[in-house]
Amino acid sequence: MAMKYEKLMIIFYFFIKKYGQNRYLDIIMPIVTFMGNMGIIWFIISIALILDKPYRIIFIVLQQGYSSSIQQILINVK
């Protein structure tokens, strides 16, 4: 079982190496990663959700989580 899993993972990594590396993703992915680290991506997603009426409750939940993470960062900085 473990050998099949390892072989599958090697095929998966090879696929990413072959098709996932290009000059466009080399530029875009560090920006997306930075946005994720700073929580900006969640803010953008929550703004997109508030624009659609059925998803406004999800927006409220995301905003509460985002604001609590900002509070934790500010507490740790002091």
PLY file of the C-alpha trace (Angstrom):
ply
format ascii 1.0
element vertex 78
property float x
property float y
property float z
element edge 77
property int vertex1
property int vertex2
end_header
0.00 0.00 0.00
2.77 2.44 0.92
4.61 1.72 -2.33
1.53 2.64 -4.36
1.16 5.86 -2.39
4.81 6.78 -2.91
4.58 6.03 -6.63
1.44 8.17 -6.90
3.17 11.02 -5.08
6.20 10.82 -7.39
3.89 11.02 -10.42
2.06 13.97 -8.84
5.30 15.85 -8.09
6.58 15.17 -11.60
3.36 16.56 -13.05
3.71 19.75 -10.98
7.37 20.09 -11.92
6.66 19.63 -15.61
3.45 21.63 -16.03
3.30 23.87 -12.97
6.47 25.83 -13.46
6.35 28.67 -15.92
7.35 32.30 -15.95
3.83 33.54 -15.25
3.31 31.42 -12.15
6.81 32.30 -10.96
5.64 35.92 -10.83
2.09 35.38 -9.57
2.56 32.73 -6.87
4.86 34.74 -4.55
2.28 37.55 -4.63
-0.58 35.16 -3.83
1.48 33.58 -1.05
2.24 36.99 0.45
-1.43 37.93 0.30
-2.32 34.69 2.08
0.27 35.28 4.78
-1.06 38.77 5.44
-4.72 37.70 5.34
-5.41 40.00 2.40
-6.73 37.16 0.26
-9.45 36.42 2.84
-10.43 40.07 2.88
-10.77 40.06 -0.93
-12.84 36.85 -0.83
-15.12 38.27 1.85
-15.70 41.46 -0.16
-16.60 39.33 -3.19
-19.04 37.36 -1.02
-20.84 40.44 0.30
-21.72 41.45 -3.24
-23.86 38.31 -3.68
-26.89 38.30 -1.37
-27.02 34.55 -0.52
-23.41 34.63 0.68
-23.64 37.59 3.03
-23.76 35.37 6.12
-20.47 33.80 5.00
-19.08 37.33 4.66
-19.97 38.09 8.26
-18.24 34.92 9.49
-15.11 35.65 7.45
-14.95 39.23 8.67
-15.20 38.12 12.29
-12.38 35.63 11.78
-10.28 38.23 9.97
-10.77 40.85 12.65
-9.90 38.39 15.42
-6.69 37.40 13.60
-5.74 41.08 13.30
-6.36 41.50 17.03
-4.09 38.52 17.78
-1.34 40.03 15.62
-1.63 43.38 17.38
-1.57 41.73 20.82
1.58 39.76 19.91
3.34 42.86 18.57
2.93 44.78 21.84
0 1
1 2
2 3
3 4
4 5
5 6
6 7
7 8
8 9
9 10
10 11
11 12
12 13
13 14
14 15
15 16
16 17
17 18
18 19
19 20
20 21
21 22
22 23
23 24
24 25
25 26
26 27
27 28
28 29
29 30
30 31
31 32
32 33
33 34
34 35
35 36
36 37
37 38
38 39
39 40
40 41
41 42
42 43
43 44
44 45
45 46
46 47
47 48
48 49
49 50
50 51
51 52
52 53
53 54
54 55
55 56
56 57
57 58
58 59
59 60
60 61
61 62
62 63
63 64
64 65
65 66
66 67
67 68
68 69
69 70
70 71
71 72
72 73
73 74
74 75
75 76
76 77
